[in-house]
Amino acid sequence: MLIAAVVTEVVAVLSLVLAFTVNVGSPSTVLATFLGLMIVSVLAATLAFILALTGLIRYSRYGSWFLSVLVVSVLANPVLWLFLIGTFF
């Protein structure tokens, strides 16, 4: 379960980075790519959070690893950043 959570979190972070760096094509293509990658990132970060939370409860001997995946999945979730940007700016 730890490997699945880590791989899912890597997918989430990679798609988040690609959403902001891929700027190829017309403006509508860039927007569609950005929104598609943001959706993938949100879904992957949510799945990684659920896997890490379940693993934290079920496999307590790897608690620190699951806790680190939880922290990264919360901090790398684009919904959190868009909420903070909308609230404070």
C-alpha positions as CSV (number, residue, x, y, z in Angstrom):
1,M,0.0,0.0,0.0
2,L,2.9,2.3,0.7
3,I,4.3,1.8,-2.8
4,A,0.9,2.5,-4.4
5,A,0.5,5.7,-2.3
6,V,4.0,6.9,-3.3
7,V,3.5,6.2,-7.0
8,T,0.1,7.9,-6.9
9,E,1.7,10.9,-5.2
10,V,4.5,11.0,-7.8
11,V,1.8,11.1,-10.5
12,A,0.1,13.9,-8.8
13,V,3.2,16.0,-8.4
14,L,4.4,15.3,-11.9
15,S,1.0,16.2,-13.5
16,L,1.0,19.4,-11.4
17,V,4.4,20.4,-12.6
18,L,3.5,19.6,-16.2
19,A,0.3,21.6,-15.9
20,F,2.3,24.7,-15.4
21,T,5.2,24.0,-17.7
22,V,3.5,22.7,-20.9
23,N,2.7,25.7,-23.1
24,V,2.5,24.3,-26.6
25,G,-0.1,25.1,-29.2
26,S,-3.0,27.5,-29.4
27,P,-4.4,29.1,-26.3
28,S,-7.4,26.7,-26.2
29,T,-5.0,23.7,-26.3
30,V,-2.9,25.2,-23.5
31,L,-6.0,25.7,-21.4
32,A,-7.3,22.2,-22.1
33,T,-4.0,20.7,-21.3
34,F,-3.7,22.7,-18.1
35,L,-7.2,21.8,-16.9
36,G,-6.8,18.2,-17.8
37,L,-3.5,17.9,-15.9
38,M,-5.0,19.7,-12.9
39,I,-7.8,17.3,-12.8
40,V,-5.4,14.3,-12.9
41,S,-3.3,15.9,-10.2
42,V,-6.3,16.5,-7.9
43,L,-7.6,12.9,-8.4
44,A,-4.2,11.4,-7.8
45,A,-3.5,13.5,-4.7
46,T,-6.8,12.5,-3.3
47,L,-6.2,8.9,-4.0
48,A,-2.7,9.1,-2.4
49,F,-4.2,10.8,0.6
50,I,-6.8,8.0,1.0
51,L,-4.2,5.3,0.6
52,A,-1.8,6.9,3.0
53,L,-4.5,7.4,5.6
54,T,-5.6,3.8,5.3
55,G,-2.1,2.6,5.5
56,L,-1.4,4.8,8.5
57,I,-4.3,3.2,10.4
58,R,-3.7,-0.4,9.2
59,Y,0.1,-0.7,9.1
60,S,1.4,1.2,12.1
61,R,5.0,0.0,11.7
62,Y,5.4,2.2,8.6
63,G,3.7,5.2,10.3
64,S,6.4,7.7,9.5
65,W,6.4,6.9,5.8
66,F,2.6,7.0,5.5
67,L,2.6,10.3,7.5
68,S,5.2,11.8,5.1
69,V,3.0,10.8,2.1
70,L,0.0,12.4,3.8
71,V,1.9,15.7,4.3
72,V,3.1,15.7,0.7
73,S,-0.3,14.9,-0.6
74,V,-1.9,17.7,1.3
75,L,0.8,20.2,0.3
76,A,0.8,19.2,-3.3
77,N,-2.9,19.3,-3.8
78,P,-3.8,22.1,-6.3
79,V,-7.2,22.6,-4.7
80,L,-5.5,23.8,-1.5
81,W,-3.3,26.2,-3.4
82,L,-6.1,27.6,-5.5
83,F,-8.2,28.1,-2.3
84,L,-5.3,29.9,-0.6
85,I,-4.6,32.1,-3.7
86,G,-8.3,32.9,-3.9
87,T,-8.6,33.7,-0.2
88,F,-5.5,35.9,0.3
89,F,-5.0,37.6,-3.1
